[in-house]
Amino acid sequence: MSDNLNSSIDRLFKSTSKLLKRFKEQKGIIDAYIKKERKWKEHKLHKNNEIKKLEKEIKKLKTTKEKNE
């Protein structure tokens, strides 16, 4: 009986170890994706801010040009 119990515990331990290993691998993949996503969003935000700044400059130049005419 104790041999069956030991073998059951060993199988449970092995399967749990496999699941934990797989979880850690998946977590690593997800973490890498999240880092890339954050960098992409940060870059996008920076470019959007740059575009808005340029649009304001264009608008300002147009109004100055209209006043001079």
C-alpha positions as a Python dict, from the first residue, in 0.01 Angstrom:
ca = {
    (1, 'M'): (0, 0, 0),
    (2, 'S'): (280, 242, 87),
    (3, 'D'): (447, 170, -251),
    (4, 'N'): (127, 271, -429),
    (5, 'L'): (105, 581, -216),
    (6, 'N'): (468, 671, -286),
    (7, 'S'): (427, 615, -658),
    (8, 'S'): (108, 827, -659),
    (9, 'I'): (287, 1105, -475),
    (10, 'D'): (581, 1081, -717),
    (11, 'R'): (348, 1103, -1019),
    (12, 'L'): (169, 1397, -861),
    (13, 'F'): (501, 1569, -789),
    (14, 'K'): (625, 1513, -1147),
    (15, 'S'): (305, 1639, -1306),
    (16, 'T'): (300, 1941, -1076),
    (17, 'S'): (662, 2016, -1164),
    (18, 'K'): (579, 1997, -1537),
    (19, 'L'): (283, 2230, -1492),
    (20, 'L'): (490, 2481, -1297),
    (21, 'K'): (764, 2472, -1559),
    (22, 'R'): (510, 2529, -1838),
    (23, 'F'): (352, 2812, -1639),
    (24, 'K'): (691, 2982, -1594),
    (25, 'E'): (760, 2953, -1968),
    (26, 'Q'): (422, 3102, -2056),
    (27, 'K'): (468, 3377, -1799),
    (28, 'G'): (801, 3466, -1959),
    (29, 'I'): (640, 3489, -2302),
    (30, 'I'): (357, 3704, -2169),
    (31, 'D'): (596, 3933, -1980),
    (32, 'A'): (806, 3984, -2295),
    (33, 'Y'): (490, 4068, -2492),
    (34, 'I'): (379, 4317, -2228),
    (35, 'K'): (720, 4491, -2236),
    (36, 'K'): (702, 4520, -2616),
    (37, 'E'): (345, 4649, -2594),
    (38, 'R'): (443, 4914, -2338),
    (39, 'K'): (737, 5030, -2551),
    (40, 'W'): (510, 5048, -2856),
    (41, 'K'): (250, 5253, -2667),
    (42, 'E'): (518, 5484, -2529),
    (43, 'H'): (658, 5536, -2879),
    (44, 'K'): (310, 5595, -3019),
    (45, 'L'): (233, 5850, -2746),
    (46, 'H'): (561, 6030, -2813),
    (47, 'K'): (488, 6046, -3187),
    (48, 'N'): (132, 6167, -3128),
    (49, 'N'): (259, 6443, -2900),
    (50, 'E'): (513, 6540, -3163),
    (51, 'I'): (241, 6553, -3430),
    (52, 'K'): (19, 6770, -3209),
    (53, 'K'): (308, 7006, -3143),
    (54, 'L'): (378, 7038, -3517),
    (55, 'E'): (8, 7093, -3592),
    (56, 'K'): (3, 7378, -3339),
    (57, 'E'): (310, 7531, -3502),
    (58, 'I'): (149, 7509, -3847),
    (59, 'K'): (-169, 7667, -3717),
    (60, 'K'): (31, 7943, -3551),
    (61, 'L'): (227, 8008, -3871),
    (62, 'K'): (-94, 8020, -4076),
    (63, 'T'): (-253, 8274, -3843),
    (64, 'T'): (64, 8485, -3848),
    (65, 'K'): (74, 8470, -4226),
    (66, 'E'): (-293, 8571, -4251),
    (67, 'K'): (-236, 8867, -4021),
    (68, 'N'): (56, 8986, -4233),
    (69, 'E'): (-146, 8978, -4554),
}
